[in-house]
Amino acid sequence: EGKLRPWLARHELASLSALWTRLHIEPGWESALEAALRERLNALAVGRIETVRAFAADPPPARLAFYTLPLAATEERHRALPRLVELLRLDGADGAALKALLVDWLEGVYTAPDLDAALAARERLGSGEVVMTPAGHAVSAHAVAFYAPDSEQAGLLARAQEIQNLDRQQRAQ
């Protein structure tokens, strides 16, 4: 955070919102989405992806991803396993375009309610596909990766959703 803010300000990007501020997922699946998206969770939207070429001479001092929203929805492959992207709730005028982006990023990422169910689904996975558990553990056809928070930003989605729920409860009272 300390190194990235000055870089963003120098490149006039400080006012851009991170992708995570626009995402809402079913409660309990926050860690799975964080584990699947990793640094893309903090990605910043740019009008044209080609504009990031300018950063080659002065790259960001920390991991940073950029994205541009697709003009049309991508074709979705239908699978027997529930998809992580189906748990997202995306609002706003560009919600469909944001969903198209996340369908691309989360292609081949499925869900299971627990590790046992994820392990049982392994034989149905193709190359590069993975089953995520709510805890963020990733199971592929030949491997299991256990999720552990790796930065101070871990749990960002869960905290943001908790704040939104508390705001709603307060307004209701």
C-alpha angles and dihedrals in degrees: 000000000000094000099038100053095063090046091051090048092048090054093042092245099116093102094057117106121230117246092246090068089066099046128094121179134179110282113268095030098081095103091049091055092045091050092048097046098034110167091002087073087076094042118141124222118239127184094235123017091217090071091075089072086085089067093063090086092047108024122191114272091230137032108294131166129198129201142184122207117249117247092226137021115268120236110267122219113222118226135177092242122079112257124230091224089062089067093061122102110201121187134183138062093296096042092118092051091047089050090052089054093049092045086058095046094044097042108140094017112123135174139237127180094236144357094270092056091046091052090049090054095055096099090059094056123103128210111304094009123127139187116221125205122210088257090060097252113148122215121190129177091274108017147042122212116193115215121230126169109261101185145024088265094066111118091027095133094047092050092046092051092046090054091049091049091049090050090052092048091049092051090048091054 
